[in-house]
Each structure stands twice: as C-alpha cells, then as structure tokens.
Amino acid sequence: MKGEFVRISIDVARDLHRRLRQAALGCQARYPEALNKLGEAYLYLGRAEQAVKASRAAVGIRFGFASAHLNLGVALNKLGQSDEAEEQFRETLVLAPQTAAAHIELGLILAQSDGTLSPRARVELVEGLRLDPGLRSKVPGNLLAQLQ
C-alpha cells in the first residue's frame, strides 16, 4: 500500500513537472510565475540544477520576484553553493522581510558556515520561527535546543 502511494506520488509529480515545463517554456516571457513553479517542481523532484535554471530565468524576467529568489537560494544551497544561496536569501528578505522560510534558510546557512549557532544565525532562526512556528521541522534538533 505504501509503495503504491509513493509510485502514485512520483507519477503525479512527473506529470506536474511535464505540464509546468510546457507552460513555462511556452510563455516564459509573460509568465515568470510559471518558471518559478517549474523551479519548485524541480526542487520537489530533487533536480536542483534544473531548479536553478528555472528560478534564475524567473528572476531575470521579473525584477524583485521574492519567491523566485527564495527558490533559487534553496536550489543553490542543495548544490552546495552556500555563498550564492546566502545572497539569494538576503535578497528575498530585502524584497519581502516577512518571509519566514528565507529567515530560516539564511539562519541555517549562517550556522553551518560559522560552525555554531552564532548570534547572527540565532537572530535569523528566531525571526523565522516567530513569523511561522510551523517551520520548526526545518531546524535541526540540536539548533532548536540551543534556541531555548
């Protein structure tokens, strides 16, 4: 039963990917949202390199597209490009300061680069959790314990 659910979920994700890709490629100049959704679909499928391409295209078409900067940062981070990812999370926060996920992602990158829960990482994680307590699951337990 569980295997069947996973297979169906993968099939649904692949179908969604195919549809979003067709939509995004067919109308990318007018609809950066389609490219951003394509980037999200690539992230969901674990295809970070394609997610970077789609998110960069969305950012290039629409100046100030905060959610595309966020998705680009997540994809870059998955590829191990944490410096570039950090820039994207910071840009997201300039454009949309209340984006909890960007605070969390930035805090996690800072904690990783500092090798500890530094004051600057703490500030970002605390703010992200204040804005959206539902994102606690994104923060590793050892960092959550240090935030208490």
N, C-alpha and C positions, 0 to 999 in steps of 0.2 A: 504494500500500500504506500509506504513512504517513498520507495523507489519510483513508483508510478507518479506521485506528486512532483518529485524532483524532475522527472522526464518531462512532464507537462509544463512545469515552470520554465524549464530550459527552452522548450518548444515555443512557449508564449514569448519569452524574451527574444528569441531569434526572430520570430515573426514581427515583433515590435521593432526590433533593430532594422529589419528589412524595410518596413513601412516608413520609419523615421528617416532612414538613409535616402530613400527615394524622394520623400517630401523635401528633405533638406537640400539635396543636390539639385532638385528641380526648381527651387525657388529661394536659394540661399541669399541672394542679394536683397530680397524684400523681406525675408523672414529669418532674422538671426535667432529667433526663438526656436525654430526647427533645428538649427545647427546645435544650439545649446542642449536641446532634448536628445539629439543624436549623441552628443558628448556624454550625457547622463546614461544613455543606454549602453554606450561602450564601457563606461565605468562599471555598470552593473554586470556586464559580461566579462569583466576583467581584462579589457583591451585598452590599456592606459595610453598606448601610443596613438591609437585612433582617437581616443577621447581628447588628447592634447590637440590634435589637428582640428577636430570639430570645434572645440572650445576657443582655440586661437582664431579660427575663422569667424566665430560669432562675435568675439571681442573686436576683431578688425572691422566688422561691418557696423556694429553699434557701439559708439563711444559711451563709456560709463555703464556698461551692462554688468552689474554687480554679480548676478548669479552665474554668468559665464566666467567671470574672473574666479569665483569660488570653485567651480567645476574644474577650471584649468589648474588651479592650485592643488586640488585633490589628485588630479591625474599626474601632475609633475611630481608630487610627493611620492606617489606609488612607483614612479620610475627612479626614485632616489635623488631627484633634483630638488633638494630641500631649499636651497637658496632662492631658486626661481619660484618655488611654491610659496615661500615666505613672502616674496614680493607680491604675488597674486592675492594672498590672504590680506595683506596690508592694503592693497588697492581696493579689495572688496569692502574693507572697513572704512576707507575714505568715502566710498560711494554710498555705503549702507551700514552705518555704525551699529545698528541693532541686529546685525546678522550673527546670531549665536554660534552657528557652525563655523564661521570664519574665526571667531574668538577662540573656539575650542581647537581648531586645526592649528592656528598660529601658536597657541599655548603648548600644544604637543610638540611642534617643531622646535620651539624655544627650549623646552625641557630636554629634548633629545640633543640639541646642539650644545646646551650648557652642561649636559651630563647630570643634571639635578633639577629639582623644582626651584628654579631661580625666582627672584622677585618679579621679573618681567613675565616669566611663564605663568606664575601664580596669578598675576593680575588678569591675564587673558583667560585662563581657565575659570577663575571665579566669575568674571563677567559673562562668559559664555553660559555657565551653569545658572547664573542669575536670570539671564534672558530666557533660557529654555532648560529647565531642570530635567526634561526628558532626554537630554543628550548625555546624561551621566554614563550611559553604557559605552560611549565612545572614549571615555577617560579610563586608562588602566587603573586597577585597584590600588596599586602602590602610590600612584599620584593622588587618587581620591583620598586615601588615608592621610597624606601629607597636607591636604587642603583643610582638614578638620581642625 
